[in-house]
Amino acid sequence: MIRSEFTAAIKEASAVVDKTWPLYGFVTANPLSGYEHLPFGEAVMEAKRTLQVLALPGAAMFRQAFMSGEIDYQILAEKLAESGRYQKPEYYLEEMDVTSCPHRTNETHELDRITAKWLSVFMDEGMAEWEMPGRSAGFFTAWRRIALHDSELRNFSIHTMPHTAVETLRVILKGCSAEEQTAIFKYHLSALPGWTGYIKYRMSECPPWQQQNPVTLEDYLAVRLWLAEQINGEFDLKKKLRKTNRQFPNCS
């Protein structure tokens, strides 16, 4: 694999997603394996923050188990007392109901949809009637050559587009430290974990389709970050990340 100045940051960031095997050769994998080095409580909170998912059952599931007797009342009361909680278990169930996270709107739906559209076209494995041309050049290069024909990318201009994935990342991440780059990569890799997990699989296992039509996480990030800054000006990368409590003081 050709290394670049972004290789280390991408490798660290990609731990937030696990490899995803193709359906015809599916292998069960723990999607949170990248957090196994952390203490349990920290792993749960980090997965919630990064992947926007709950790694623990919701309040409704706990209540159902409690009401059906799957959770022993006396044992639960004793465990609560051991942790300094002396109210009845029902009190804490109500508290969990109140503090449950509300449904969140996906603010990057359009970015996710367009990115996934191009990934599905490029990573087709013989099912499509019409193949995406130029795939042997790699995902970024093939996309760059024909993206100007996408009617949804009205502001796209190949003349202002860097020629390589590395150059694209340099332009977009100019002024960001290595730590900030890693956080940005984590955010965008975790946005489409099924796709990025499959890219990880293809990169590590190098099946025939990968040999013929290579795709890398660097390609994915370059395309996605470029789209993020181009789609109708709706998505400001650094502002969005600041909303999620990540600070980037050095990003210009």
C-alpha positions as CSV (number, residue, x, y, z in Angstrom):
1,M,0.0,0.0,0.0
2,I,1.3,3.5,-0.9
3,R,1.6,5.6,2.2
4,S,0.9,9.3,2.5
5,E,1.0,11.9,5.3
6,F,-2.6,10.9,6.1
7,T,-2.0,7.1,6.4
8,A,-1.4,7.1,10.2
9,A,-4.4,9.3,11.0
10,I,-6.7,7.3,8.7
11,K,-5.5,4.0,10.3
12,E,-6.2,5.4,13.8
13,A,-9.6,6.8,12.8
14,S,-10.7,3.6,11.0
15,A,-10.7,1.7,14.3
16,V,-14.2,3.2,14.8
17,V,-15.6,0.7,12.2
18,D,-14.9,-3.0,11.8
19,K,-14.5,-4.9,8.6
20,T,-17.7,-5.8,6.8
21,W,-17.6,-9.1,4.8
22,P,-19.7,-9.4,1.6
23,L,-23.0,-11.2,2.0
24,Y,-21.9,-14.2,0.0
25,G,-19.1,-14.8,2.5
26,F,-20.4,-13.1,5.6
27,V,-18.5,-13.4,8.8
28,T,-19.9,-12.3,12.1
29,A,-17.9,-9.4,13.5
30,N,-18.2,-7.1,16.5
31,P,-19.0,-3.6,15.1
32,L,-17.5,-2.1,18.3
33,S,-14.3,-4.1,18.3
34,G,-12.3,-0.8,17.8
35,Y,-13.3,0.2,21.4
36,E,-12.1,-3.0,23.1
37,H,-9.0,-1.3,24.4
38,L,-11.1,1.1,26.5
39,P,-12.7,0.5,29.9
40,F,-16.3,-0.5,29.4
41,G,-17.9,2.7,30.5
42,E,-15.6,4.8,28.3
43,A,-16.1,2.5,25.3
44,V,-19.9,2.9,25.6
45,M,-19.7,6.7,25.7
46,E,-17.1,6.9,22.9
47,A,-19.3,4.7,20.7
48,K,-22.3,6.8,21.4
49,R,-20.4,10.0,20.6
50,T,-18.6,8.8,17.5
51,L,-21.2,6.4,15.9
52,Q,-24.3,8.1,17.3
53,V,-25.5,4.8,18.5
54,L,-26.5,3.3,21.9
55,A,-24.3,0.4,22.9
56,L,-26.6,-0.5,25.8
57,P,-30.3,-1.4,25.8
58,G,-32.7,1.5,25.9
59,A,-34.9,2.3,28.9
60,A,-37.9,0.6,27.3
61,M,-36.0,-2.8,27.1
62,F,-35.0,-2.5,30.7
63,R,-38.6,-1.8,31.8
64,Q,-39.9,-4.7,29.8
65,A,-37.3,-7.1,31.4
66,F,-38.1,-5.7,34.8
67,M,-41.9,-6.0,34.4
68,S,-41.6,-9.6,33.0
69,G,-39.5,-10.7,35.9
70,E,-36.3,-11.3,33.9
71,I,-34.6,-8.8,36.2
72,D,-34.9,-9.9,39.9
73,Y,-36.3,-7.1,42.0
74,Q,-34.4,-8.0,45.1
75,I,-31.1,-8.4,43.4
76,L,-31.5,-5.1,41.5
77,A,-32.4,-3.3,44.8
78,E,-29.3,-4.7,46.4
79,K,-27.1,-3.7,43.5
80,L,-28.5,-0.2,43.5
81,A,-27.9,0.1,47.3
82,E,-24.3,-1.0,46.8
83,S,-23.7,1.8,44.3
84,G,-25.3,4.4,46.7
85,R,-28.8,4.5,45.2
86,Y,-31.4,3.9,47.8
87,Q,-34.6,4.7,45.9
88,K,-36.9,1.9,44.7
89,P,-36.0,0.4,41.3
90,E,-39.2,1.9,39.8
91,Y,-37.8,5.4,40.6
92,Y,-34.7,4.8,38.4
93,L,-36.7,3.3,35.6
94,E,-38.7,6.5,35.5
95,E,-35.5,8.5,35.6
96,M,-34.2,6.5,32.6
97,D,-37.4,7.2,30.7
98,V,-37.0,10.9,31.3
99,T,-33.3,11.1,30.3
100,S,-33.6,8.8,27.3
101,C,-32.1,10.5,24.2
102,P,-34.6,11.9,21.8
103,H,-34.7,10.9,18.1
104,R,-32.0,12.8,16.2
105,T,-32.4,14.1,12.7
106,N,-29.5,13.2,10.3
107,E,-28.3,16.6,9.3
108,T,-26.0,15.0,6.6
109,H,-28.6,12.9,4.9
110,E,-27.9,14.4,1.5
111,L,-24.2,14.0,1.8
112,D,-24.6,10.4,3.0
113,R,-27.0,9.7,0.1
114,I,-24.8,11.1,-2.6
115,T,-21.7,9.5,-1.2
116,A,-23.4,6.1,-1.0
117,K,-24.8,6.5,-4.5
118,W,-21.3,6.8,-5.9
119,L,-19.9,4.0,-3.7
120,S,-22.6,1.6,-4.8
121,V,-21.9,2.4,-8.5
122,F,-18.1,1.9,-8.1
123,M,-18.2,-1.1,-5.9
124,D,-20.7,-3.1,-7.9
125,E,-19.5,-6.7,-8.3
126,G,-21.1,-7.7,-11.6
127,M,-24.8,-7.1,-10.8
128,A,-25.3,-3.8,-12.6
129,E,-26.3,-3.8,-16.3
130,W,-24.1,-0.8,-17.0
131,E,-20.7,-0.6,-15.3
132,M,-19.1,2.6,-14.1
133,P,-16.3,3.4,-16.6
134,G,-12.7,3.7,-15.6
135,R,-13.0,1.8,-12.3
136,S,-9.6,0.2,-12.8
137,A,-8.0,3.6,-12.1
138,G,-9.4,3.6,-8.5
139,F,-12.4,5.1,-6.8
140,F,-11.2,8.7,-6.5
141,T,-9.9,8.9,-10.1
142,A,-12.9,7.2,-11.7
143,W,-15.3,9.4,-9.7
144,R,-13.4,12.6,-10.5
145,R,-13.6,11.9,-14.3
146,I,-17.4,11.4,-14.4
147,A,-18.8,13.4,-11.4
148,L,-19.3,16.4,-13.6
149,H,-22.1,14.5,-15.3
150,D,-24.0,14.1,-12.0
151,S,-26.9,16.6,-12.2
152,E,-27.0,16.7,-8.4
153,L,-23.5,18.3,-8.3
154,R,-24.3,21.5,-10.0
155,N,-21.3,23.3,-8.5
156,F,-18.8,20.6,-9.5
157,S,-15.9,21.6,-11.6
158,I,-13.2,19.2,-12.6
159,H,-10.9,22.3,-13.2
160,T,-10.9,23.2,-9.5
161,M,-10.7,19.6,-8.3
162,P,-7.3,18.3,-7.2
163,H,-5.9,15.5,-9.3
164,T,-5.4,13.0,-6.4
165,A,-7.0,12.0,-3.2
166,V,-3.9,13.1,-1.2
167,E,-4.0,16.6,-2.8
168,T,-7.7,16.9,-2.1
169,L,-7.2,16.1,1.6
170,R,-4.4,18.6,1.7
171,V,-6.6,21.4,0.4
172,I,-9.5,20.6,2.6
173,L,-7.6,20.0,5.8
174,K,-5.1,22.9,5.4
175,G,-4.5,24.4,8.8
176,C,-5.7,21.4,10.8
177,S,-3.4,19.5,13.2
178,A,-2.9,15.7,13.1
179,E,-5.2,15.3,16.0
180,E,-7.9,17.4,14.3
181,Q,-7.5,15.4,11.1
182,T,-8.0,12.2,12.9
183,A,-11.2,13.5,14.6
184,I,-12.5,14.6,11.2
185,F,-11.7,11.2,9.6
186,K,-13.5,9.4,12.5
187,Y,-16.6,11.5,12.0
188,H,-16.8,10.7,8.3
189,L,-15.8,7.1,8.5
190,S,-18.4,6.4,11.1
191,A,-21.1,8.2,9.0
192,L,-21.4,5.2,6.6
193,P,-20.0,2.3,8.6
194,G,-21.4,-0.4,6.3
195,W,-19.6,1.1,3.3
196,T,-16.4,2.0,5.1
197,G,-16.3,-1.4,6.8
198,Y,-16.5,-3.1,3.4
199,I,-13.7,-0.9,2.1
200,K,-11.6,-2.0,5.0
201,Y,-12.4,-5.6,4.1
202,R,-11.4,-5.1,0.5
203,M,-8.2,-3.4,1.4
204,S,-7.1,-6.1,3.9
205,E,-8.3,-9.2,2.0
206,C,-7.6,-7.9,-1.5
207,P,-10.3,-10.0,-3.3
208,P,-10.4,-10.1,-7.2
209,W,-12.8,-7.1,-7.3
210,Q,-10.4,-5.0,-5.3
211,Q,-7.5,-6.0,-7.5
212,Q,-9.4,-5.0,-10.6
213,N,-11.1,-1.9,-9.2
214,P,-9.2,-0.6,-6.1
215,V,-10.8,1.6,-3.5
216,T,-9.2,2.9,-0.3
217,L,-10.3,4.8,2.8
218,E,-8.2,7.7,1.6
219,D,-10.2,7.7,-1.7
220,Y,-13.5,7.6,0.2
221,L,-12.5,10.4,2.6
222,A,-11.2,12.6,-0.3
223,V,-14.5,12.2,-2.2
224,R,-16.7,12.6,0.8
225,L,-14.9,15.7,2.2
226,W,-14.9,17.3,-1.2
227,L,-18.6,16.7,-1.6
228,A,-19.2,17.9,2.0
229,E,-17.8,21.3,1.0
230,Q,-19.4,21.5,-2.4
231,I,-23.1,20.3,-2.0
232,N,-25.0,23.6,-2.0
233,G,-22.7,25.0,0.7
234,E,-25.0,23.3,3.2
235,F,-22.4,21.4,5.2
236,D,-19.6,23.3,6.9
237,L,-17.2,20.6,8.1
238,K,-15.6,22.4,11.0
239,K,-18.9,24.0,12.3
240,K,-20.6,20.6,12.3
241,L,-17.8,19.1,14.3
242,R,-17.9,21.9,16.8
243,K,-21.6,21.2,17.3
244,T,-20.6,17.7,18.4
245,N,-18.3,19.1,21.1
246,R,-15.1,18.7,19.1
247,Q,-12.8,21.7,19.2
248,F,-10.6,22.6,16.2
249,P,-8.8,25.9,17.2
250,N,-6.1,25.5,14.5
251,C,-8.4,24.8,11.6
252,S,-8.5,27.8,9.3
